[in-house]
Every structure is written in C-alpha cells, then in structure tokens.
C-alpha cells in the first residue's frame, strides 16, 4: 500500500472542530498507480442510503499537494467515492470507502480510500487478462497475469482489494495493488461454470458440472484474512449460473440439457448459513441463460426464447415480468440498476444494451452498430495484392456484461458469427472466392453515450471455407479499430474493478 495524497474535508455542524481526512490507498506497483497518469480533476461524492448527499470537484495541481474539498454534511453511514478524470473526461482513477463512515461535527475522522485504475479482468483458457480500460485502441491495454492454470471464472471484491479467480481445480486471490497472487489457495472439486460473491464479500459461491454437479461455498472472508478455507459442497442438478445476495444464493440448473429453445431450466435458492440449506427447485418452463441478484434479495432471470427478463423474490413461487429484450443473454446488477444485453440476428445483426432502475420504471435501450470482420486471401497477400473480404455479423450475442464504476461504459464478452457467399467466376462454375464462415470471441468496452467500442479486442478467430474455389487459403484479418491477442484465447468470464454496488 502506498499513501501519497490526503484530501481534507471540513464538516458542516454546530462547531468548526470536526473534519474528515481521506488517505488514498494506492497500488505499490508503479504501473498500476492511477496518479502516474495525467489526472486533471478529482470529484468527491458522498451518499447516504443510496441517495446523493454531497459533491465537490477540484483541479489537480501537483502530485503531492493536499486538496481541500469544502464542507461535508454531518451524518451516519455515509459512503464516499472519488473519481479522477483526464482533461478529456476519461476516468483514470476510482475509489470508494470499504464501509460506511460516521461523520460528526466535533471530531476528526481519518478514512482510508482504496483508489485504483478501472481494470477489467477476463478469464479463459489462456489464463487471466488484466485490461486497462483507460488506454486507447492500438495501445497495449491487455496484459496476461501469471496463473497456475487456465481460468474459468473471475470476480472482484466490493472493496476493490482483490480479484477472485477460479482455475481448473482451485480458487486464488490476485491483489489489485500488485497483480500478483497472494494468500492461500482453496482446492475445489473441479472447474467452474460460474462464480458469485456475496455483497459483503463474506462468501464465494462456485458452480460445477464436472466431475460431479454441485456448488462449492467458500468462506471468502476467512481466506482473505489468511485463514484456511475448506469449501462446503452441495449436490445439485447441473448448475449453469449463480448470483448471490447477503443471505441467499440463486442457482440456474439445466438438468434436461436443452438444445436451443427445447427443454426447461430450474431455479433454486440456497440459504447461506451454518450449514447452508437448499430450497425446492422451481421449473421456469423454458430455457434460462443468466441470473443476477439485487441487494434486497430479488433474482432477475434472462429468458432468451421469450425475449424477457423476469424477477423472483426470496420465498416466492411466482415469477414477475420485468422487462422485454430481444434475445436477452447476459445480466448484471450495478449502481441500483439492472443491466441486460440482448441481440438481433440476421440482416443488420447487432447487440442491444438495456438498463432499468431496480425500483422499476422506464427502460433505457442502446442499439449497437453491426460489427464487421475481415478475411484475407493468403495467396494474394503474399503476392502484394489486396485480398481482403469484408464480412458483417449475421449473429452475435454477449455472453457476459459488467458495468464500470463511471456508469459510462460497460464491458462485454461477445461471440459472433459471420458468413460471406461465394463470389466471382473463374470459369466452369468455379468461384474465385469461396463461401466463408468465421466465428470470433471478443472483449469490448462500450461507450454508452454512443454505442461505439472504446476498446475492441479480438480474443480468438476461427475461419473456414468451402473447398474448390480459385482462392483456397484464408486467414483472419483485423477490422478497423480492432486489436487482437497474439494467440487464441477463449473467454469464459469478465469482471470489472468496483463494478459491483
């Protein structure tokens, strides 16, 4: 931990003796330090019970000067957050208090505020990627972190201190201050299909389908404190997705192994306790692909075949329609809002991002542009000729969605399919360019005010073609504005730092 800044805040009250000093907990690794960047302004906000209470912005002048932020109202259980932006407005730093703070008029309070670059972390068969969301396309914003094996799931703790990673047979912790492994590993019975953390970071819940279906519940608080943590394993029907509240776990299970829209998914709750207890499963009557949970305990479930999201309260047996969204495939809860990604396939295929207040009301919808990819004819490229084939998506879907703390960007994992018909005539009915098919996996950082990708990183690309054309060797080429990894990486999960409420 490195403390380099102190933010001074006076307190509004009957006397002038009280005040709050925020000490910024910064990464010890210089490359991860947000204040190594050109931060132009800092904004401090305070809220109480989720309601805005105070906001002040100050220009940054020098890297070591104390900043005074005016007068903070007196109150109990205040939540403080700090945002640092570049001159362009891009968020370069974010931090918030690990727990609420009581502020009085007659005494000084010193509070540590963990502040980090807004990273996204991607799990997959190539290990774990740390993506610096502050960098521009063309820059090296993706770094592979050292992991003991391929990873299957990832989540970040609410206090921003740790990244929780599930490997093929263990759970490990990665420090956000160093991007290095720390603490003890927890042995798990197998790889994860999904991972969720309780809002208080007390529990980590891992779902498995192999070697046997079930759920591992890990005392994450004990693990982070350096104590041994032996998972509690519960046998369940093959669980595919999980979400957690402070005292309840929601599972989606797929015992009938449905194909497309055939079959039915079950939802089941687990009451967290000593010991945890399984509730009775409820049949959804159709296929479900994602689940998210709100702080008050409700579950939100994505039903792609009927193009809707439904909600289920703890202890209830009746589902309620929440919002309609074509091809809904991914859900997240952040900042008192429900976030969902859907998709439209066929001509002009595109992704759709929707959000709604957890209290209900109007839905904000963003239609993203159709993505394009390019294939290159190897023989033409080798001879110095232009052999690019432009392809637009015929289908695409976001497998995961997570929201950055600035609420101006979402990070998504996208799988897309592209097809191009055979073209040209080489004589005798032989086409010059064969029919091409391409499947890609991408990470995208989507800017919500425009729908455009602020970062677009192709993680893997597979291209196939019909034999017999004049040109018979093709490779994936990058589209404009697209970056790619040097080797293939099939993603399975994504988490953003401070992305959870």
N, C-alpha and C positions, 0 to 999 in steps of 0.2 A: 504494500500500500504506500502511496506517495501523497502527502498533503502539501499542496503548493498554493492554494488560494484560501482566503477567508472572506466570506460575504457577510456584511454587517447589516442587521435589520433592527431598527428601533421598534418599540411596542407601543401601540395605542392603548392608553389606560389612564387611570387616575394620577399616576406618578410618572416620572421620566426615568426611573432607575432600571426598568426592565429592558431586555434586549435579546436578540437571537443571533448567534454566530453560527454560520454554516461552514463546516470544514469539508472541502471536497476530497473525497477518496478517489484517487486517480490511479490508473494502471502503472505498475512498476516497470513494465516493458515499454520503452520509448515509442516503438512503432504503433502501440495501441493507445497512446495518450491523446485524447481529443484536443488538448491545449497545445499540442505540437502543430496543429493546423491553424489556419488564419481565421480565428473566430472574431467576428466583428461586434456582435451583440449577445448579451445574456438576458434571458427573461426568466424571472422567478414568479411562480404561481403558488397560491395556497387554496385549498378547498376543504370543505367540511361536509361530511355525509354526502360526498359526490357533488356538492354544489360549489361553484366558484365563489371565492371569498376575497381574493387579493391578487393583483398582478402588477409587476413593475419591470421595465426594460432599461438596461444600462449599456452604454457603449463600452467596449473593452479597450483599455489603453495601457498596454504593457502586460507582460506575462506574470508579474508577481505582485501587482498592486492590489490592495484591498478595495472592494467595491461596497458602497453603502446603497441599500435598496429601500430607504424610506421607512414607513411605519406599517407594521403588521398588526392587524386587529387581534385582540385577546380572544382566546378560545381554546376549548379542549378538543383533542383528537383531530388536529389539523394535519393534512397531508401536503407536503411541499415537493415541488418538482422544478427542475432547472433545465432550460433549453438554450444551447449555444448555436448560433447560426453564422454562416459566412455572409459576406456582403451581398451575394446573390440570393440569400434567403435559404440556402440549403442547410439542413440541420446537420451539424457536425458533432454535437455533444448532447447527451441527455442523461439526467439523473433524477432520482426521487428517493425520499426517505424510506428506510426499510419498514418503519412502523410509524403510526400517527404520533404527533408531538403535542404536548400541552403547553400553551403559551400564556403566561400571566404578566401583569403589569409591574410586579415588584421584584422580579428576579431574572437573572441572566440564564439563558439556556444555550448550550453548545450542542449542535447536531451534526453528525456525520452524514454526508450525502454522496452516495456512490455515483460517480459520473463516468460514462463510457461513450465510445463511438457506437453508433447504432448498427451493430453487426446482424447479419442473418447467417444461420448455420444450416447446412444441408447434409443430411445423412444419406448413405448409399453404398453400393458395392465397392466403391473406390475409397471408402473411409469417411472422413468428415471434412467438409469445406467450410471455411470461415470467409464470409463475403462482406467486404467493407462497402456499405451502401452509400457512403459519402463520395465515392470516386466516380469518374465519368467513363462512358464507353471507350474502349481502347486502352484504358489503364488496367494494370494488374490488380483487380479487386478481389479475386478468388484465390485463397491460399489453402493448401491441403495440410491439415493438422495431423500430427503423429498419433495413430490409434493402434491398439493391439490387434485389431482385425477389422473387416468390413463392418459398417454400422447399419442398423435397421430402423432406429428411431432416435429422436432428439427433442429436448425441451429445455427452456431456460427458466431459472428460478425467478420468482416475482421480485426479489430484491436485487437482481442483476449481478449476483456474485458468481453464479455457476451455470455451466451448461451440463445438463444431464444427458448422457449418451448411452444407448443400448447397443452392444456389439453382438457377435454371434452367440455368446454364452455368458455375458456379464453386463453389469451396469457400472459406469465410471463417471467421474466428475472432471470437468475441464474448467480451470479458473479463467474468468473473463479478464483478469489483470495480467495474465501471462500467456494464455492459450496453451498451457501445459497441464497434463494430468496431475491430479493431486488426491491424496487420501486413499482409502481402501477401495478395492473392487468388490462388488457384490456378485456372487455366482448365481446365474439364472438357469432355468431348465432348457432354454433354447432362445432363438432369435425372436424379435418382437414383430407383431403385426401393427401395434400402436402403443403409444405411451402418453400418459397424462399425469400432471402434478396437481395436488390439491391446492387451492388458492393460498393457503398459509404455508405452503412448501413443506408440510409435515409428511405427506405420503407421496410416493411414486407408484403408479399402477401400470403394469406392463402386461399386455395380452399376448398369448402364444397360440399357435396352432400345431407346432411341432416341438418336441417329439410327441407331446400329447396336448390336447386343447385345454386351456385354462388361463388363470390370471395370477400373476405374482404381485403381492402388495409389499412394498419396501418402506421401512421407516427411514425416510429421507432425512429427517431432522437429525436422527442418530448418526447416520452416515456422514453428514456434513460436519458433525461435531467430533468426528474421528473415532466413533464407536462402531463395533461390529454390527452389521445389519443383516439378519437372516430373513429372506423373504417368506411370507406366508402364501402358500399356493392353494388356490381353489379350483377344483374341476368344474368346468362349464362347457356348454356347447361351443363349438369353434368360434371364438370371439374375433371379430374383424376390426372393431373400432371402439374407443373408450373416451370418456370425458369424466371429469371429477369436480365436485363441489367440496365444501369443507367437511361434510359428513356422509356424502353419497357418491357412489361410482355408478356411471351409466355405461352399459355394455350393449353393443350390437353384435348379435351372433347370427351366423348363416348356416344352420345345420343342413339345409337342403342343397347347398352348393348351387345356387341358381345360375342359369345361363341367360344373359341379357335380362329380360323382364319376367322370366319364369321363376317361380318359387316365391318364398316369403322369408323375411328376416324377423328375428325376435329381438326385443329389447328387455333387458334385465337390470335390476338395480342391486347394488351391494351397499349395505350399511356399514360404514367404517367404524370399527370398534375393536374390542379385545374380548372375544375374537370377532372378525368381520362376519356378516351374515348375508346369504344370498336371498333375494326376493324371488317371487314367482315370475317366470318369463311371460311376456305379453307378445302375441303374434301381431305384427303390423299388417299382415295381409298382402304385402308387396315387398319389393326389394328396397332396402335402405343402404346407403353407402357412407354416411358420415354422421357424427353426433358431436354436439357441443353443449356446454352447460353454463348457466348463468349463476352469478353469486348467490341468488336466492334459492337455488336448488333445482330450477326447471331444466329439462333436457330439450334440446332442439335437434330434430332428426331430418336428414335430407332424403327425400323420396324422388329419385330422378325419373322414374317411369310415369308418375302422375304429375311431375313438374311442380313440386311444392315442398315446403318445409312445415313440419308440424311440431307442436310442443307437448310436453308431458310433465305434469307436476309430480313431485315426490308423493308416493302413495296413491296416485290416481290411476285409473284404468281406462280413461277416455282421452284420446288424442284430440288436440285442437289445431285447426289450420292456422298457420302463422303468416306465411307469405307464398305467393306464386312465383316460380322462377323456372324458365325453360331449362331442362337438362341439369338441374342442380346437382353438383358433385362434391363440393367442399364447403365446410362451415368453420367459423371461428367466432369467439366472443371476446371483444376488447373494447375498453373505454365506454362501457354501458351501451354498447351496440352489438347487434347480431350482424355478422358479415357472411355473405354467401357468394359462391361462384357458380354460374351456370354456363351453358353453351348452346349455340345454334349451329347445326351441321348442314352440310350440303353447299349450295352456291352461297358465296359470301360467308362462309363459316367464321364464327367469331366467339369470343368469350364474353360473358356478362358478369359484372360485379354489382351486387346489391347490398345495401345495408339498411338497418332499421333500428330505432331505439328499442332497448329491451322492454320498455313500457308499452311498445306498440306504436301505431300511427303510420305516417307516410313512409313509403319505401323509396330510397334514393337508388337509382339504377344507372349504371355506366355501361354503354356498349363499346367494346374494344374493337379496334380495326382488325381485319383479316390479316393473319401473318403470312409471310412469304418465305420460301426457301429456294435454294438454287442447287442444281446438279451440274457437274462439268463432265463433258466428254473427254476422257483421258487422252485419247489419240490426238484430238485437235489441240488440246492444251500443250501436249508435248511438242507439237509442231509449231507452236506460237500463234495458233489461231483462236478465235473466240468460240468456245464450245459450251457456253452457259445455257442451261434450260431453266427458265423461271417457273416456279410452281407455287400456287396458293393453296392454303389449307382447305381440305374437304371435311375434316372433322378435327376438333380439338377439345380438350377438357382440362380443367385444373384439378389435379389430384389433391393438392393441399393449398390452403390460403392462410396467411398470417399478416397481422397489421402492425406497422411500425408505430412507435410511440408518438410520432408527429401527426398521425392521423391523415397524412397527406400522401402516403404510399402504402401499398400492400405488396407483400412478397408471395409469389405463387410458383408452384411446380406444374408444368404444363406438358401433357403428352399430345402430340398432333400427328395426323396422317395426311399425306399429300399424294395426289395421283396426277399424272400427265399422260394424255393419249399419244399413241404413235403418230409421227408426222413425217412428211416428205415421201418421195418415191424414188428409190434407187434403181427402178426397173424390175419388171417381172413381179410386181406386187410387193417387193421388199421395201419396208420403210427405212428411211435414213436414221431417224431417232425412234427407238422402241418405246413401248408403254413403260413408264417409270412409276415406281412406288417408293415412298420414303416415310419412315417413322422417326420422330425426334422426341427427345426429352429436353426440356428447357427449364431454367430458372429465369423468372422475370421480376423486375422491380417496377411496378406500375404506378405511374403518377396519376392520382385520382382526379385532378382537375382537367386533365387532357385525355386520359386513357392510353397514353403512349408509354412505352417501356423506357424508363430512365436507365435501366440495365437489362440486357438480354443476353444470356449466356447459354449457348447450346452445350448440353452435357453429354449427349450421345446422338448419333445419327446412323440409321441403317437404310441402305438403298438397294433395291432390287429392280430387275428389268426383264422383259421378255427376250428370249434369245432369237437370233436370226436377222436382226437389223444390220444395216451397214456399219453403224457405230455400236459396238458391243462391250464397252467398258466405261463405267461411270463412277464418279465419286461425289461425296457431299461437298458443296462449296458454301461459303458463308454468304448470308444475305446482308444488305447494307445495314449498318448499325448493330450487327450481331457479333458477339465474341464467342469463342469456343475453348473448351479444355483441350490440352494436347492429347489426351487419351480418353476413351469412353468411360462414362460414369452414369450408372442407372440410379436415379434418386428415389428415395423412399419416404423422406420426411423433411420438414423445414420448420425452423423456429427462429423468431426474431427476439433480440435482446430488449427487455422491457415491453414486449408486445402484449403481455397479459395484463388484465386490470390490476 
